[in-house]
């Protein structure tokens, strides 16, 4: 697989200062695939100092044409190693190899996502004239300027690591920021390989982009978030960790972007085609349920609950799971032993609270090695149950019955989260009307998919702060300066 195992600090691929490494575990086999540098505080100090110096002492933040050229080089460099990348990402995430191809979210698609930034960067309006005003007898022409935030800490998770590394780091770099990327410990190669490509394929100056991997992310993570030389934190992960980061960043009043948890509802209205609507319930397991925007609550009319119950086993029965290196697989293992135990515990909690297990609920027969959990569906779920309220992050779907349209909206919105949702109806007008009532940042209507490089993504409530991707995502990494010029 030819992985990169070193940190990338101040333009150099290097071992951790301590010389320590830690194992990268294959979640499908539980075997050690290789090792990666285990960074400590000294390494993080060097990375932050390098990023600060590069922002303050080079023209990276102001030389728009040079940044564009460097990012074009980065994309070309990534394409040159895409076959290695696919193998590495499939191995360390447990994602089926098919999801790393041109139609999947794990490798080729994220590289293509860079097109949006590369095409729009030359068109961006960095300065605009808002005209002349008069105050206290003084006439002034006003300019509004957009400038890079500064040093950005990008802290990323393990579920779709390359895609999230890109949607943070590429816009931040394009905006003129310098970056310290702290990768999830379970998927380090998706980050370290970026360091190698930057080093070997681009003219990005030393210190502009840095990569840190660590087996214990709390030590270097807290150091990164709390350092006053860091101007912004961009984090994707759990709501609990997001709250900690927000509190820590508040000590130095940093700008914070947070993309956090979800417990999204997929509403099948009473006039919808049940066969079509239920057929797309099974994709909630494609990433083994390890996705914050996955629709894990299926809301169905109480009068049609029996029909839904009869349909779901058929659709879930098509799901093949096993060796992620096989092209025929749809579902691989969970990422690690901790997550495996966590998901199984939630399943037991659902049973204990009175939900009825329709299918799945355990470890698949014949797959004793690897962190596998069967696709699992619960019926007779009420919205106050733990499995309906907490993010499980595993292949578990809960089916909740509702009485009428208002009841469906009430249940969908009765959540601490507000990241995504879905609505199905024979009438697009009716579906859109319900979608607009949902307190969520994104909604899929009648099988549509909101997701794309040009589409802002983020949540309401405890699902986060700010937006990623699209124009809004790019502007998260900018400050606004207003100037008045006497005339």
N, C-alpha and C positions, 0 to 999 in steps of 0.2 A: 504493500500500500504506500510505501515511501512517505510516511508521515514526518512532519516537522516536530521535533521534541524540545526545542529551545524557546526561551523567551525572546521578545523583540523589544529592545530598549535603546533609544537614542541612535537608531539606524543600524544596530548590530544584533545579530542572532547570538544569544549567549545563554550559558547555564545559569542556574540560580546562584547567587553569591555564596550560599551555604553548600552548594554542590548537591543538594537533595533533589530527588525525583520521587514521583509516585506512580502507581500502576494505572493504566487505562484498561478498564474491565469491559469485555464484550458481554452485553446483557443477554445475548442469545445462548451463550455457552458458559458464562460465569468464569471464563478464562482470561488471563492477562494477555492483552494484545501487544503491549509495549509500555513505554514509560514516557513521562513528560516532566519538564522542570517544575519543581515545587517552590514557588517564589515566597519570599519572606519580606518583612518590613524594609530591609535594605534595598531590595529590588524595586519595591513600590516607590520608595523615596527617589531612586534614580529615575524611574519612569515619570513621576510627577514633575521633577525638576527639569527633565528634558522637554516635556510638553510645554511647561511654562516658558522656558527659554526660547523654544521654537516659536511660540506665539509672540513673545515680546520683542525678539531680536531678529526675526526674519520677515520677509514680505509675504509670507504665506497667506495672511489674512486679507491682504489688499490686492494681490496679483491674481485676478480672476482668470485670465487666459492660461497662466501657468497651472493653476489648480485643475482646470478643465483638461489640459494635456495629461497631467499626472493621473487623473481618474480614468481617462481613456486607456492609458497604459495599464492601469490596474485591471480593468475589465479584460483587456486582451491577455494579460498574464494569467488571470483566473481561467480563461477559456483554454489556455495551453495546458493546464493541469487538471482539467475537469474530470478526467477518468480516474485519476488518483483520488480526487476529492470525493467522488461518488462512493468509492469503496470505503474510504475512511469514515464518511458520515453514516453510511448504512451500518458499518461495524460498531461505531461507538454510540449511536442513538438507538440501535435495534430497529430502525425504520426499514421496511421492505425496499429493496433496491429499485423497484419501480417508481417509488416516490422521490427518488433522487434523479430521475430522468427529466425529459423536457416537459412533461405534464405534471410533475410533482413539486411540492414546496421545499424540498430538502437541499437541492443543489443547483441544477441548471436554471430553474425558474428564478431563484434569487439573483443569479448572475445577470439574467435578462432584465430583472427589475432595475438594474443600474441605468438602463436606457432612459428611463423617465428623467433622472437627474441630469444625465449627460445632455439630453435634448433641451431641457428647460433652463439649465444654468446660463447659457449665453443670452437668453431672453429676459432674465430676471431684472426687474427695475430696482436697482440699488439706491437710487435717489429720485425723489420727485419734488417738484415745485408746487407748493399749495397756495401760491399767490401772495399779494401784498395786503397787509392789514395796518391799521393805525391805532395806536394806543398812547394816551397822554401826549398827543401831538407828534408822536414819532411814527414814521412810516417804515415798515420792515417787510422785506421779502423773506418768506419762510421756506426752508428746505427740510424735508424728512429723509433721513439717511438710514440705511440698514447696514449693520455691522455684525461681525462674528461675536458670539457670546464670549469666547475665550477658550480655556482648557475645559474639555468635556470628559467626564467619567462615564463610559458606556459599560453597563453591567448587564450581562445577558444570561438567559436560562438554557436548559439542555434539550427542550422539546423539538424546536426547529432552529438549531443554533446558528447555522450559516445565514439563513434568511433574516434572523433578528440581528445578528452581527452587522449585516449589510444595511438594514433599514435604519440603524442608528449611525454607524460609522460613516457611511457614504454621504448622507446629507450633512452631517457635522463637518466632514472634511470639505465638502463642496461649499459650505457656508463660510469657510475660512477658519474654522476652529482647529485646534490640535486635540488629539484623542489619546486617552488611556483606556484600552479595552481590557476589562477583567472578565475572563471567560468562566462559564460554569465548570466546576471541577470534573463533572462526568463526561463532558464533550470538549476537551481541550484542543484537539487537533483541528476542529472547525475554526479555531482562532489562530493557533500558531502557524497554520499554513498561510494565513493572510500575511503574517509577518514575513514569511519567506518570499511570497510573491512581491510584496512591497520592496523588499531588499533587492531582489534579483531582476525585477521587471519594470521598475518605475524610478522617476527622478524625485520622488517625495523626499524632502529634506530630513535629515536626522532629527528625531524628537517630535515630528509632526504626528506620527502614529506609533503607538507602543502597545505591546500585548503582554499581559500578565496571566499566568495560570498558577493555581494554588489548590492544594488538597483541602485546606481549611480556609474557605473564602471569607469567613467572618473577620479574621485578623487583618488581612490586607484590604478587605472591603471597607471596614470601618475607617481604616487609615485613609483610604482614597476619598470616601465621602466626606470625612471631617476636615480634610486639609484645606486651609484657606486659599491656597494657590489654585484650587479647582473651582471653576466658575459655575459649572452646571453638572447635574447628575441625570443621566438617562437610564432608567431601570425598567426591565421587564421581569416579572416573577410574581411571587405570591403577595397577597394583600398584607399579610402579617409582616413580611420583610419590607414591603413598601412603606408601611407606617413607620418602621424603625428608621429607614433611610430618610424619610421626610423629617422626622424629629432630629436626626443627626445633622442633616443638611441645614436645618433651621438655625443651628448655632453660628453659622457663618452666612446665613441668608442667601443661600445659593438658589439659582433657578433649578426646578426639579420637574422632570417628565416621568410619569409613572404609568405603566401599562400592567394592570394587575389581574386579579382573578375574575371568574365569571361563573354564573349558574344560569345559562341562557335558556329561555323558553321557546319552544317551537309549537305554535298554536295551529291546530287543524280546525278550521271553522266548519259549521254543520253542513255547508253546501259544497265542501271540497271533495275532490275525487280521492277517496281513502287509499286506493291502491297506489296512486302516484305519490301521495304525501307520505305514506308509510314506507315506501321503497327508499326514500332518502333519509329515513331515520337511522339506518345502519351505518352511514358514513361517520357517525359519532365515534366509531372504533378505528377509523383508518390510521390515526396517529396514536392508537391504543388509548384513546380518550385523553391524551396528554396535550390538550390545547385549550387555551383560556376562552376562546370564542365558540367552542363546540356547543351545539344545542343539546343539552343533556336532560332537559325537562320536556317531555312530550305532553302537551295539553290537548285532550280530546273531548268531544261532546259526550256527556254521560250517557246519552241515548244510543251512542254508536261505539261504546267502549268494547262491547263483545266482538264487534267486527274488527276493531284494531287488534285486539288480543289474538284473533285467529290469523291475522295477516303477518304480524311481526316475526313469528318463528320461521316463516318461509323466507323472508328477506335476510334475516340474520343467519339462516342456514347456508347461504351462499358464501359466507365469509371464510376464507382459508387463512389459517395462521400456522406459523412454524418458522423455519429457517428464513431470515430476512434476505439472504443472498439468493433465494429462489425467485424467479420472475413471476411465479404463480401466486405468491403470497400477497395478501391484502393487509394482514395484521401481524406485527412482530411482538417482541416482549416489551414490558415496561423497562425503564432505563436502569434501575438498580434495585437491590434487595430492600432498601428502605421504602421505596415507593411501592414495591410489590406487597410488602406487609401492610402498608397503609391502606391500599385499595381493598385487600382482602378483609381488613378490619372494618371498613365501611360497609362492605357487603354483609358481614355478620351483624353490624349495627342495624342495617335495614331490616333484616329478618327479625331481630329482637324488638324493633319498634312496630312490627305488625304488617310491614309490606310483604306482598306475596311474590315469591320468586317465580318468574315465568320461564326463564331459561338461563343457562350459565351458572355463575356464582362460585366458581372455584378454579383450580389449576387444571388445564386440559390433560386428558389421559395421554400418556406417552411422552409428555413434555416436562419431565421432572427436573431437567437441567434448563436453566434460563429463567427469566423473570416473567413468565407467562400467566395471564389471567384470561379466562373465557369471556367472550362477549356476554354481558349480563343485562337482563331486563327485569325490572320490578313493576308489578301491577299493584293496584289498590294503595297507591301512595297518596298521602295528604301533604300539603305544602308546609306543614309544621314539622315534618320528619327531618331528621338530620341529613338523610341522603337527598332530600329536596332543597336543603338550605346551604349545605357546605360544598365547596368545590372538591370533588373526589380525585380528579385528574387521572382517571382510569376508564376502561371500556364499560361504563355502567350507565344505562338509560333508565330514567324513572318516568312512569306514565301516570299522569294526574288527570282525573275527570273534572269537568266544569259543567255548570248549569246553563249559562247563556253567554253571549258575547261579552257583556260587562264583567261577568264573573271570570272569564278567561283573562281579560286585561288586568283585573285586580290580582289574580294569582301570579301572572307573569311579572307584574311590578312589585309584588310582595317579596322582595329580595334585597339583601344588602348590596347586591351587584347590579350592574347595568351595562354589560359589555356588548351583548349581541342578542339576536332573537330571530324568529322566523314566523311567517304567517302564510296560511294556505286557504284559498277560497276560489270558487268558480268565478267570482267577480273580482277583477283586478282593482276596481274602484273601492270595493269593500275591504279587500286585503290591505290596500294602502291606507285607508282610513284607520284600520286597527293598528297598522305599523306605526303610524304617527302618534298613537296614544301610548306606545311603549317607551318607557324611560330607559332607553339604551342608546349607545353610540352608533350601533350598526344594526341593520335588519335585512334579512333575505326574504323576498316576497315571491311566492309561487315557484320556488326552486331556483331563483336567481342567486347569484353570488356577488356580494358587494366587494370582495377583496381584490385589490390590484395596486400596483405601484403608484397610481395616480389617485387612489381613494384614501381619504383620511381615515385612520383607524384609532379608536380609543373608546373609553367608557365614561358612563355617568357613575355617580355615587362612589362606592368603594372599589370600583373597577379601574379607577385611575384618574390622572390629571394630565390634560393635554392630548395632542394627537400625533400619530406617527404616520409617515408616508403622505403622498400628495403634497400640494403646496403648503398646507398647514403644517405638515411634518417637517418640511425644510425650514419653515420660519420659526419652529421651536428653537433652532440653534442660532437665532439672530437677536440682536438688541436693536432698539429704535432710538435714534438721536434726532432731535428737532433743533434747527438753527434759525435764528433771525438775523438778517443782514440789513443794516441801515441803508435806506435809499433816499 
